[in-house]
Amino acid sequence: MPSLETEYLGLKLKNPIIVSSSGLTNSVERIVELEKAGAGAVILKSMFEEQILNETSDLLQHNDYPEAADYLLAYARENSLKTYTQLIKTAKEKVRIPIIASINCVSDSDWETFAVDLQEAGADAIELNIYPIPTDKNKSSAYYESIYFDIVKNITAKIGIPVTVKIGKTFANLIYVADQLHAHGADALTLFNRFFEPDIDIDDLKLTSAEIFSSSSDMHSNLRWVAMISAKTDIPISASTGIHTGEDAVKMLLAGATTVQLCSVIYKNGNKTIAEILDFIDSWMKKKNFKNIEQFRGKMNYESIKNPSAYERSQFMKYFSSIE
Ligand SMILES: Cc1cc2nc3c(=O)[nH]c(=O)nc-3n(C[C@H](O)[C@H](O)[C@H](O)COP(=O)(O)O)c2cc1C
């Protein structure tokens, strides 16, 4: 019987499947069901910086006193935080799997105090979902990268629980950014976030949202970066986006991920997907005679395969030249 146990963020997980930060994890009832369905850990829905600020600006619209702004901001933060810390406390009482809290930050605000509160509420770790959208033509890439590094440095200096950082792919040099996040205190990375994607309704000339849920084909470019970053840096990786099947999960582990996160597939097919994916990993390991995940993790990463350039551009040239 192969063992699916794994370690992530210094936590012992009974298997490598983590339910991603989303509405799937925003209530104790749902978390209890996800544990029953076999999840190795869950990441709570994020506390959003914009959410807190929007709540406050709604309140401010009905308030004529500018000096009330600070008070209202503090009130909105406190209220969101209270609900969130209560969710952590109750979830910790009801389930045994690790509970990872999540903060969505777009600026280097005072996240340290929040992080301390989440730690005190009993969170096993914190995922920082950072995404400052670069909109200023006068600011360099290095400036935007420094926002990530500062947030991570400031938060990790204040708390003792592990911190993982969830990022997107839009960096000039992802391997450098991954390594620097590690150097600034991140214990792991979640690669990658899948952001809201805009679309345009050409009849009504309105901005709309593209498909919210991913599909399996979304995992391939992530596979490359998991394979390269896991080989070239020491920071553990949790793979996210486009993992819909047992095959997808095995591929990410072979590429070097320590864990895999599921979201869209659970929204689409329900909690039963977790057991289906676990069954697949188990049978595949038996077929390949692997006794535990360590025996094959990273076996197909950038440094472990004979021809690492297969992960690079040369492969594209071969690929496209074969199409007339
Ligand atoms: C409805 C929905 C809500 C989400 N909410 C959050 C969130 O609060 N915080 C976060 O970091 N990611 C959030 N995500 C992104 C997911 O955690 C995940 O990274 C993304 O959906 C890609 O994974 P998937 O391909 O398995 O869906 C959300 C995704 C969906 C579909």
The ligand as an ORCA input file, in Angstrom:
! r2SCAN-3c Opt
* xyz 0 1
  C     -14.961     31.235     -7.271
  C     -13.489     31.378     -6.991
  C     -13.084     32.100     -5.871
  C     -11.713     32.256     -5.612
  N     -11.307     32.959     -4.511
  C      -9.974     33.069     -4.240
  C      -9.520     33.723     -3.069
  O     -10.291     34.223     -2.242
  N      -8.185     33.787     -2.856
  C      -7.273     33.217     -3.709
  O      -6.052     33.279     -3.453
  N      -7.675     32.583     -4.827
  C      -8.997     32.491     -5.108
  N      -9.398     31.827     -6.223
  C      -8.384     31.221     -7.101
  C      -8.200     29.737     -6.729
  O      -7.700     29.582     -5.420
  C      -7.233     29.040     -7.695
  O      -5.931     29.583     -7.541
  C      -7.635     29.207     -9.159
  O      -9.015     28.977     -9.315
  C      -6.866     28.225    -10.030
  O      -7.054     26.901     -9.627
  P      -8.049     25.902    -10.408
  O      -7.561     25.813    -11.784
  O      -7.967     24.615     -9.648
  O      -9.400     26.535    -10.341
  C     -10.762     31.665     -6.499
  C     -11.200     30.933     -7.603
  C     -12.546     30.778     -7.852
  C     -12.973     29.989     -9.050
*
